Amino acid sequence: MTRPTTLAYSKFVLRISDGASPEVFAAPCGLTSRGWQEATTFQESAIPDCADEDAPAAIERDADTWSGSFSGSGWVAKENLGMYREWSRSGASKKCRIYYFDGEAGDELDESAIGYDEGMLVLSSLNVSGERGQKTRIEIEMQTDGAVTWTDAA
């Protein structure tokens, strides 16, 4: 049996731009769960059978819209809480990258990287919660604001 080559959690990394020039992308600390989801919506057309108009029509689909979303949860890191709060309340988009690394997670696309998705994202949900006897938790949800591009590591 041939086993797949899998990626460890630390090899799937969100990095958020600081918006400065030159841009610096940094990974927020404290997230213990991360997810990237892509969705396409379709328009449907019921196409009749010309040879048998009484037969059920076949549904054909045409892609209409595409969007992506990033979710994360974990522990509140004081270093990132202000950034999340300002981002949430501003409604602004931030450039983000979602990296996939094969080896050590470096700072740039090097021999250890597979590549990254890059696009503008809005912070659509920020949830901070606490429970007595535990550290404070955080949940974030980001939605794409426009196109996302893939960059291969060369």
Rosetta constraint file for C-alpha pairs under 8 A:
AtomPair CA 7 CA 11 HARMONIC 5.95 0.50
AtomPair CA 7 CA 12 HARMONIC 7.44 0.50
AtomPair CA 7 CA 101 HARMONIC 7.56 0.50
AtomPair CA 7 CA 102 HARMONIC 6.79 0.50
AtomPair CA 8 CA 12 HARMONIC 7.34 0.50
AtomPair CA 10 CA 105 HARMONIC 7.36 0.50
AtomPair CA 11 CA 99 HARMONIC 7.46 0.50
AtomPair CA 11 CA 100 HARMONIC 5.62 0.50
AtomPair CA 11 CA 101 HARMONIC 4.69 0.50
AtomPair CA 11 CA 102 HARMONIC 6.69 0.50
AtomPair CA 11 CA 103 HARMONIC 7.51 0.50
AtomPair CA 11 CA 104 HARMONIC 7.48 0.50
AtomPair CA 11 CA 105 HARMONIC 6.09 0.50
AtomPair CA 12 CA 98 HARMONIC 7.06 0.50
AtomPair CA 12 CA 99 HARMONIC 5.72 0.50
AtomPair CA 12 CA 100 HARMONIC 4.90 0.50
AtomPair CA 12 CA 101 HARMONIC 6.58 0.50
AtomPair CA 13 CA 27 HARMONIC 6.95 0.50
AtomPair CA 13 CA 98 HARMONIC 5.59 0.50
AtomPair CA 13 CA 99 HARMONIC 5.04 0.50
AtomPair CA 13 CA 100 HARMONIC 6.63 0.50
AtomPair CA 14 CA 27 HARMONIC 5.64 0.50
AtomPair CA 14 CA 28 HARMONIC 7.46 0.50
AtomPair CA 14 CA 96 HARMONIC 7.15 0.50
AtomPair CA 14 CA 97 HARMONIC 5.90 0.50
AtomPair CA 14 CA 98 HARMONIC 4.60 0.50
AtomPair CA 14 CA 99 HARMONIC 6.39 0.50
AtomPair CA 15 CA 25 HARMONIC 5.27 0.50
AtomPair CA 15 CA 26 HARMONIC 4.77 0.50
AtomPair CA 15 CA 27 HARMONIC 4.24 0.50
AtomPair CA 15 CA 28 HARMONIC 6.97 0.50
AtomPair CA 15 CA 96 HARMONIC 5.73 0.50
AtomPair CA 15 CA 97 HARMONIC 5.20 0.50
AtomPair CA 15 CA 98 HARMONIC 6.33 0.50
AtomPair CA 15 CA 99 HARMONIC 7.66 0.50
AtomPair CA 16 CA 25 HARMONIC 5.06 0.50
AtomPair CA 16 CA 26 HARMONIC 5.40 0.50
AtomPair CA 16 CA 27 HARMONIC 6.29 0.50
AtomPair CA 16 CA 28 HARMONIC 7.53 0.50
AtomPair CA 16 CA 94 HARMONIC 7.10 0.50
AtomPair CA 16 CA 95 HARMONIC 6.29 0.50
AtomPair CA 16 CA 96 HARMONIC 4.54 0.50
AtomPair CA 16 CA 97 HARMONIC 6.49 0.50
AtomPair CA 17 CA 23 HARMONIC 6.23 0.50
AtomPair CA 17 CA 24 HARMONIC 5.59 0.50
AtomPair CA 17 CA 25 HARMONIC 4.31 0.50
AtomPair CA 17 CA 26 HARMONIC 6.56 0.50
AtomPair CA 17 CA 94 HARMONIC 6.59 0.50
AtomPair CA 17 CA 95 HARMONIC 5.43 0.50
AtomPair CA 17 CA 96 HARMONIC 5.91 0.50
AtomPair CA 18 CA 23 HARMONIC 6.24 0.50
AtomPair CA 18 CA 24 HARMONIC 5.69 0.50
AtomPair CA 18 CA 25 HARMONIC 6.36 0.50
AtomPair CA 18 CA 26 HARMONIC 7.69 0.50
AtomPair CA 19 CA 23 HARMONIC 5.75 0.50
AtomPair CA 19 CA 24 HARMONIC 7.44 0.50
AtomPair CA 19 CA 94 HARMONIC 7.46 0.50
AtomPair CA 19 CA 95 HARMONIC 7.61 0.50
AtomPair CA 20 CA 24 HARMONIC 7.01 0.50
AtomPair CA 25 CA 96 HARMONIC 7.64 0.50
AtomPair CA 25 CA 97 HARMONIC 7.81 0.50
AtomPair CA 28 CA 80 HARMONIC 6.32 0.50
AtomPair CA 29 CA 77 HARMONIC 6.07 0.50
AtomPair CA 29 CA 79 HARMONIC 7.75 0.50
AtomPair CA 29 CA 80 HARMONIC 7.08 0.50
AtomPair CA 30 CA 74 HARMONIC 5.67 0.50
AtomPair CA 30 CA 75 HARMONIC 4.94 0.50
AtomPair CA 30 CA 76 HARMONIC 6.05 0.50
AtomPair CA 30 CA 77 HARMONIC 5.46 0.50
AtomPair CA 31 CA 72 HARMONIC 6.17 0.50
AtomPair CA 31 CA 73 HARMONIC 5.26 0.50
AtomPair CA 31 CA 74 HARMONIC 4.25 0.50
AtomPair CA 31 CA 75 HARMONIC 6.17 0.50
AtomPair CA 32 CA 72 HARMONIC 7.48 0.50
AtomPair CA 32 CA 73 HARMONIC 6.02 0.50
AtomPair CA 32 CA 74 HARMONIC 4.65 0.50
AtomPair CA 32 CA 75 HARMONIC 7.39 0.50
AtomPair CA 33 CA 72 HARMONIC 5.33 0.50
AtomPair CA 33 CA 73 HARMONIC 5.19 0.50
AtomPair CA 33 CA 74 HARMONIC 6.31 0.50
AtomPair CA 34 CA 70 HARMONIC 7.37 0.50
AtomPair CA 34 CA 71 HARMONIC 5.74 0.50
AtomPair CA 34 CA 72 HARMONIC 4.38 0.50
AtomPair CA 34 CA 73 HARMONIC 6.75 0.50
AtomPair CA 35 CA 70 HARMONIC 5.57 0.50
AtomPair CA 35 CA 71 HARMONIC 5.09 0.50
AtomPair CA 35 CA 72 HARMONIC 6.30 0.50
AtomPair CA 36 CA 68 HARMONIC 7.19 0.50
AtomPair CA 36 CA 69 HARMONIC 5.82 0.50
AtomPair CA 36 CA 70 HARMONIC 4.56 0.50
AtomPair CA 36 CA 71 HARMONIC 6.56 0.50
AtomPair CA 37 CA 68 HARMONIC 5.55 0.50
AtomPair CA 37 CA 69 HARMONIC 5.23 0.50
AtomPair CA 37 CA 70 HARMONIC 6.38 0.50
AtomPair CA 38 CA 66 HARMONIC 7.35 0.50
AtomPair CA 38 CA 67 HARMONIC 5.85 0.50
AtomPair CA 38 CA 68 HARMONIC 4.31 0.50
AtomPair CA 38 CA 69 HARMONIC 6.50 0.50
AtomPair CA 39 CA 66 HARMONIC 5.72 0.50
AtomPair CA 39 CA 67 HARMONIC 5.44 0.50
AtomPair CA 39 CA 68 HARMONIC 6.20 0.50
AtomPair CA 40 CA 63 HARMONIC 6.74 0.50
AtomPair CA 40 CA 64 HARMONIC 7.23 0.50
AtomPair CA 40 CA 65 HARMONIC 5.59 0.50
AtomPair CA 40 CA 66 HARMONIC 4.37 0.50
AtomPair CA 40 CA 67 HARMONIC 6.52 0.50
AtomPair CA 41 CA 63 HARMONIC 6.08 0.50
AtomPair CA 41 CA 64 HARMONIC 5.53 0.50
AtomPair CA 41 CA 65 HARMONIC 5.19 0.50
AtomPair CA 41 CA 66 HARMONIC 6.43 0.50
AtomPair CA 42 CA 61 HARMONIC 5.84 0.50
AtomPair CA 42 CA 62 HARMONIC 5.35 0.50
AtomPair CA 42 CA 63 HARMONIC 4.45 0.50
AtomPair CA 42 CA 64 HARMONIC 4.95 0.50
AtomPair CA 42 CA 65 HARMONIC 7.03 0.50
AtomPair CA 43 CA 61 HARMONIC 5.64 0.50
AtomPair CA 43 CA 62 HARMONIC 5.36 0.50
AtomPair CA 43 CA 63 HARMONIC 6.46 0.50
AtomPair CA 43 CA 64 HARMONIC 6.07 0.50
AtomPair CA 44 CA 59 HARMONIC 6.30 0.50
AtomPair CA 44 CA 60 HARMONIC 5.74 0.50
AtomPair CA 44 CA 61 HARMONIC 4.67 0.50
AtomPair CA 44 CA 62 HARMONIC 6.62 0.50
AtomPair CA 45 CA 59 HARMONIC 5.63 0.50
AtomPair CA 45 CA 60 HARMONIC 5.31 0.50
AtomPair CA 45 CA 61 HARMONIC 6.40 0.50
AtomPair CA 46 CA 57 HARMONIC 5.48 0.50
AtomPair CA 46 CA 58 HARMONIC 5.60 0.50
AtomPair CA 46 CA 59 HARMONIC 4.66 0.50
AtomPair CA 46 CA 60 HARMONIC 6.47 0.50
AtomPair CA 47 CA 57 HARMONIC 5.20 0.50
AtomPair CA 47 CA 58 HARMONIC 5.23 0.50
AtomPair CA 47 CA 59 HARMONIC 6.15 0.50
AtomPair CA 47 CA 60 HARMONIC 6.92 0.50
AtomPair CA 48 CA 53 HARMONIC 6.28 0.50
AtomPair CA 48 CA 55 HARMONIC 7.57 0.50
AtomPair CA 48 CA 56 HARMONIC 7.10 0.50
AtomPair CA 48 CA 57 HARMONIC 4.35 0.50
AtomPair CA 48 CA 58 HARMONIC 6.42 0.50
AtomPair CA 49 CA 53 HARMONIC 5.50 0.50
AtomPair CA 49 CA 54 HARMONIC 7.99 0.50
AtomPair CA 49 CA 55 HARMONIC 6.53 0.50
AtomPair CA 49 CA 56 HARMONIC 7.60 0.50
AtomPair CA 49 CA 57 HARMONIC 6.18 0.50
AtomPair CA 49 CA 58 HARMONIC 7.61 0.50
AtomPair CA 67 CA 143 HARMONIC 7.53 0.50
AtomPair CA 67 CA 144 HARMONIC 6.06 0.50
AtomPair CA 67 CA 146 HARMONIC 7.96 0.50
AtomPair CA 67 CA 147 HARMONIC 7.97 0.50
AtomPair CA 68 CA 143 HARMONIC 6.04 0.50
AtomPair CA 68 CA 144 HARMONIC 5.30 0.50
AtomPair CA 69 CA 141 HARMONIC 7.08 0.50
AtomPair CA 69 CA 142 HARMONIC 5.45 0.50
AtomPair CA 69 CA 143 HARMONIC 4.46 0.50
AtomPair CA 69 CA 144 HARMONIC 6.05 0.50
AtomPair CA 70 CA 141 HARMONIC 5.78 0.50
AtomPair CA 70 CA 142 HARMONIC 5.02 0.50
AtomPair CA 70 CA 143 HARMONIC 6.54 0.50
AtomPair CA 71 CA 139 HARMONIC 7.50 0.50
AtomPair CA 71 CA 140 HARMONIC 5.64 0.50
AtomPair CA 71 CA 141 HARMONIC 4.49 0.50
AtomPair CA 71 CA 142 HARMONIC 6.32 0.50
AtomPair CA 72 CA 139 HARMONIC 5.72 0.50
AtomPair CA 72 CA 140 HARMONIC 5.25 0.50
AtomPair CA 72 CA 141 HARMONIC 6.61 0.50
AtomPair CA 73 CA 137 HARMONIC 7.38 0.50
AtomPair CA 73 CA 138 HARMONIC 5.47 0.50
AtomPair CA 73 CA 139 HARMONIC 4.23 0.50
AtomPair CA 73 CA 140 HARMONIC 6.28 0.50
AtomPair CA 74 CA 137 HARMONIC 5.60 0.50
AtomPair CA 74 CA 138 HARMONIC 5.48 0.50
AtomPair CA 74 CA 139 HARMONIC 6.70 0.50
AtomPair CA 75 CA 135 HARMONIC 6.88 0.50
AtomPair CA 75 CA 136 HARMONIC 5.96 0.50
AtomPair CA 75 CA 137 HARMONIC 4.37 0.50
AtomPair CA 75 CA 138 HARMONIC 5.58 0.50
AtomPair CA 76 CA 80 HARMONIC 7.70 0.50
AtomPair CA 76 CA 81 HARMONIC 6.81 0.50
AtomPair CA 76 CA 128 HARMONIC 7.65 0.50
AtomPair CA 76 CA 135 HARMONIC 7.82 0.50
AtomPair CA 76 CA 136 HARMONIC 5.74 0.50
AtomPair CA 76 CA 137 HARMONIC 5.36 0.50
AtomPair CA 76 CA 138 HARMONIC 5.43 0.50
AtomPair CA 77 CA 81 HARMONIC 6.31 0.50
AtomPair CA 78 CA 82 HARMONIC 7.52 0.50
AtomPair CA 80 CA 84 HARMONIC 6.30 0.50
AtomPair CA 81 CA 85 HARMONIC 6.13 0.50
AtomPair CA 82 CA 86 HARMONIC 6.09 0.50
AtomPair CA 83 CA 87 HARMONIC 5.99 0.50
AtomPair CA 84 CA 88 HARMONIC 5.98 0.50
AtomPair CA 84 CA 123 HARMONIC 7.81 0.50
AtomPair CA 84 CA 126 HARMONIC 7.44 0.50
AtomPair CA 85 CA 89 HARMONIC 6.24 0.50
AtomPair CA 85 CA 126 HARMONIC 7.70 0.50
AtomPair CA 86 CA 90 HARMONIC 6.00 0.50
AtomPair CA 87 CA 91 HARMONIC 6.49 0.50
AtomPair CA 87 CA 92 HARMONIC 6.48 0.50
AtomPair CA 87 CA 122 HARMONIC 7.87 0.50
AtomPair CA 87 CA 123 HARMONIC 6.46 0.50
AtomPair CA 88 CA 92 HARMONIC 7.84 0.50
AtomPair CA 88 CA 122 HARMONIC 7.83 0.50
AtomPair CA 88 CA 123 HARMONIC 5.38 0.50
AtomPair CA 88 CA 124 HARMONIC 6.79 0.50
AtomPair CA 88 CA 125 HARMONIC 7.16 0.50
AtomPair CA 88 CA 126 HARMONIC 6.82 0.50
AtomPair CA 91 CA 122 HARMONIC 6.62 0.50
AtomPair CA 91 CA 123 HARMONIC 7.23 0.50
AtomPair CA 91 CA 124 HARMONIC 7.99 0.50
AtomPair CA 92 CA 122 HARMONIC 6.13 0.50
AtomPair CA 92 CA 123 HARMONIC 7.97 0.50
AtomPair CA 93 CA 120 HARMONIC 5.59 0.50
AtomPair CA 93 CA 121 HARMONIC 5.11 0.50
AtomPair CA 93 CA 122 HARMONIC 4.57 0.50
AtomPair CA 93 CA 123 HARMONIC 7.56 0.50
AtomPair CA 93 CA 145 HARMONIC 6.88 0.50
AtomPair CA 94 CA 120 HARMONIC 5.24 0.50
AtomPair CA 94 CA 121 HARMONIC 5.42 0.50
AtomPair CA 94 CA 122 HARMONIC 6.45 0.50
AtomPair CA 95 CA 118 HARMONIC 7.09 0.50
AtomPair CA 95 CA 119 HARMONIC 5.55 0.50
AtomPair CA 95 CA 120 HARMONIC 4.37 0.50
AtomPair CA 95 CA 121 HARMONIC 6.29 0.50
AtomPair CA 96 CA 118 HARMONIC 5.71 0.50
AtomPair CA 96 CA 119 HARMONIC 5.72 0.50
AtomPair CA 96 CA 120 HARMONIC 6.10 0.50
AtomPair CA 96 CA 121 HARMONIC 6.61 0.50
AtomPair CA 97 CA 116 HARMONIC 6.17 0.50
AtomPair CA 97 CA 117 HARMONIC 5.50 0.50
AtomPair CA 97 CA 118 HARMONIC 4.45 0.50
AtomPair CA 97 CA 119 HARMONIC 6.78 0.50
AtomPair CA 98 CA 116 HARMONIC 5.28 0.50
AtomPair CA 98 CA 117 HARMONIC 5.18 0.50
AtomPair CA 98 CA 118 HARMONIC 6.60 0.50
AtomPair CA 99 CA 113 HARMONIC 7.60 0.50
AtomPair CA 99 CA 114 HARMONIC 7.74 0.50
AtomPair CA 99 CA 115 HARMONIC 6.00 0.50
AtomPair CA 99 CA 116 HARMONIC 4.28 0.50
AtomPair CA 99 CA 117 HARMONIC 6.69 0.50
AtomPair CA 100 CA 113 HARMONIC 6.18 0.50
AtomPair CA 100 CA 114 HARMONIC 5.47 0.50
AtomPair CA 100 CA 115 HARMONIC 5.68 0.50
AtomPair CA 100 CA 116 HARMONIC 6.02 0.50
AtomPair CA 101 CA 105 HARMONIC 5.78 0.50
AtomPair CA 101 CA 112 HARMONIC 5.73 0.50
AtomPair CA 101 CA 113 HARMONIC 4.15 0.50
AtomPair CA 101 CA 114 HARMONIC 5.32 0.50
AtomPair CA 101 CA 115 HARMONIC 7.16 0.50
AtomPair CA 102 CA 112 HARMONIC 5.16 0.50
AtomPair CA 102 CA 113 HARMONIC 5.50 0.50
AtomPair CA 102 CA 114 HARMONIC 6.08 0.50
AtomPair CA 103 CA 112 HARMONIC 4.52 0.50
AtomPair CA 103 CA 113 HARMONIC 6.94 0.50
AtomPair CA 104 CA 112 HARMONIC 5.92 0.50
AtomPair CA 105 CA 112 HARMONIC 6.86 0.50
AtomPair CA 105 CA 113 HARMONIC 7.31 0.50
AtomPair CA 106 CA 110 HARMONIC 7.30 0.50
AtomPair CA 106 CA 112 HARMONIC 7.19 0.50
AtomPair CA 106 CA 113 HARMONIC 7.78 0.50
AtomPair CA 108 CA 113 HARMONIC 7.99 0.50
AtomPair CA 109 CA 113 HARMONIC 5.38 0.50
AtomPair CA 109 CA 114 HARMONIC 7.83 0.50
AtomPair CA 109 CA 115 HARMONIC 6.81 0.50
AtomPair CA 109 CA 153 HARMONIC 5.58 0.50
AtomPair CA 109 CA 154 HARMONIC 7.83 0.50
AtomPair CA 110 CA 153 HARMONIC 6.62 0.50
AtomPair CA 110 CA 154 HARMONIC 7.62 0.50
AtomPair CA 111 CA 153 HARMONIC 7.39 0.50
AtomPair CA 111 CA 154 HARMONIC 7.82 0.50
AtomPair CA 113 CA 153 HARMONIC 5.82 0.50
AtomPair CA 114 CA 152 HARMONIC 6.27 0.50
AtomPair CA 114 CA 153 HARMONIC 5.33 0.50
AtomPair CA 115 CA 150 HARMONIC 7.14 0.50
AtomPair CA 115 CA 151 HARMONIC 5.39 0.50
AtomPair CA 115 CA 152 HARMONIC 4.33 0.50
AtomPair CA 115 CA 153 HARMONIC 4.74 0.50
AtomPair CA 116 CA 150 HARMONIC 5.71 0.50
AtomPair CA 116 CA 151 HARMONIC 5.39 0.50
AtomPair CA 116 CA 152 HARMONIC 6.77 0.50
AtomPair CA 116 CA 153 HARMONIC 7.98 0.50
AtomPair CA 117 CA 148 HARMONIC 6.38 0.50
AtomPair CA 117 CA 149 HARMONIC 5.55 0.50
AtomPair CA 117 CA 150 HARMONIC 4.48 0.50
AtomPair CA 117 CA 151 HARMONIC 6.43 0.50
AtomPair CA 118 CA 148 HARMONIC 5.42 0.50
AtomPair CA 118 CA 149 HARMONIC 5.36 0.50
AtomPair CA 118 CA 150 HARMONIC 6.45 0.50
AtomPair CA 118 CA 151 HARMONIC 7.80 0.50
AtomPair CA 119 CA 144 HARMONIC 6.91 0.50
AtomPair CA 119 CA 145 HARMONIC 7.47 0.50
AtomPair CA 119 CA 146 HARMONIC 7.16 0.50
AtomPair CA 119 CA 147 HARMONIC 6.28 0.50
AtomPair CA 119 CA 148 HARMONIC 4.49 0.50
AtomPair CA 119 CA 149 HARMONIC 6.56 0.50
AtomPair CA 120 CA 144 HARMONIC 5.90 0.50
AtomPair CA 120 CA 145 HARMONIC 5.28 0.50
AtomPair CA 120 CA 146 HARMONIC 6.55 0.50
AtomPair CA 120 CA 147 HARMONIC 7.70 0.50
AtomPair CA 120 CA 148 HARMONIC 7.48 0.50
AtomPair CA 121 CA 142 HARMONIC 5.94 0.50
AtomPair CA 121 CA 143 HARMONIC 5.30 0.50
AtomPair CA 121 CA 144 HARMONIC 4.37 0.50
AtomPair CA 121 CA 145 HARMONIC 5.22 0.50
AtomPair CA 122 CA 142 HARMONIC 5.38 0.50
AtomPair CA 122 CA 143 HARMONIC 5.39 0.50
AtomPair CA 122 CA 144 HARMONIC 6.43 0.50
AtomPair CA 122 CA 145 HARMONIC 6.53 0.50
AtomPair CA 123 CA 140 HARMONIC 7.26 0.50
AtomPair CA 123 CA 141 HARMONIC 6.02 0.50
AtomPair CA 123 CA 142 HARMONIC 4.42 0.50
AtomPair CA 123 CA 143 HARMONIC 6.64 0.50
AtomPair CA 124 CA 140 HARMONIC 7.76 0.50
AtomPair CA 124 CA 141 HARMONIC 5.61 0.50
AtomPair CA 124 CA 142 HARMONIC 5.25 0.50
AtomPair CA 124 CA 143 HARMONIC 6.37 0.50
AtomPair CA 125 CA 139 HARMONIC 7.75 0.50
AtomPair CA 125 CA 140 HARMONIC 5.49 0.50
AtomPair CA 125 CA 141 HARMONIC 4.89 0.50
AtomPair CA 125 CA 142 HARMONIC 6.89 0.50
AtomPair CA 126 CA 138 HARMONIC 7.37 0.50
AtomPair CA 126 CA 139 HARMONIC 5.94 0.50
AtomPair CA 126 CA 140 HARMONIC 4.79 0.50
AtomPair CA 126 CA 141 HARMONIC 6.73 0.50
AtomPair CA 127 CA 138 HARMONIC 5.64 0.50
AtomPair CA 127 CA 139 HARMONIC 5.01 0.50
AtomPair CA 127 CA 140 HARMONIC 6.41 0.50
AtomPair CA 128 CA 136 HARMONIC 7.06 0.50
AtomPair CA 128 CA 137 HARMONIC 5.74 0.50
AtomPair CA 128 CA 138 HARMONIC 4.53 0.50
AtomPair CA 128 CA 139 HARMONIC 6.50 0.50
AtomPair CA 129 CA 136 HARMONIC 5.82 0.50
AtomPair CA 129 CA 137 HARMONIC 5.27 0.50
AtomPair CA 129 CA 138 HARMONIC 6.39 0.50
AtomPair CA 130 CA 134 HARMONIC 7.02 0.50
AtomPair CA 130 CA 135 HARMONIC 6.65 0.50
AtomPair CA 130 CA 136 HARMONIC 4.46 0.50
AtomPair CA 130 CA 137 HARMONIC 5.99 0.50
AtomPair CA 131 CA 135 HARMONIC 7.31 0.50
AtomPair CA 131 CA 136 HARMONIC 7.02 0.50
AtomPair CA 144 CA 148 HARMONIC 7.59 0.50
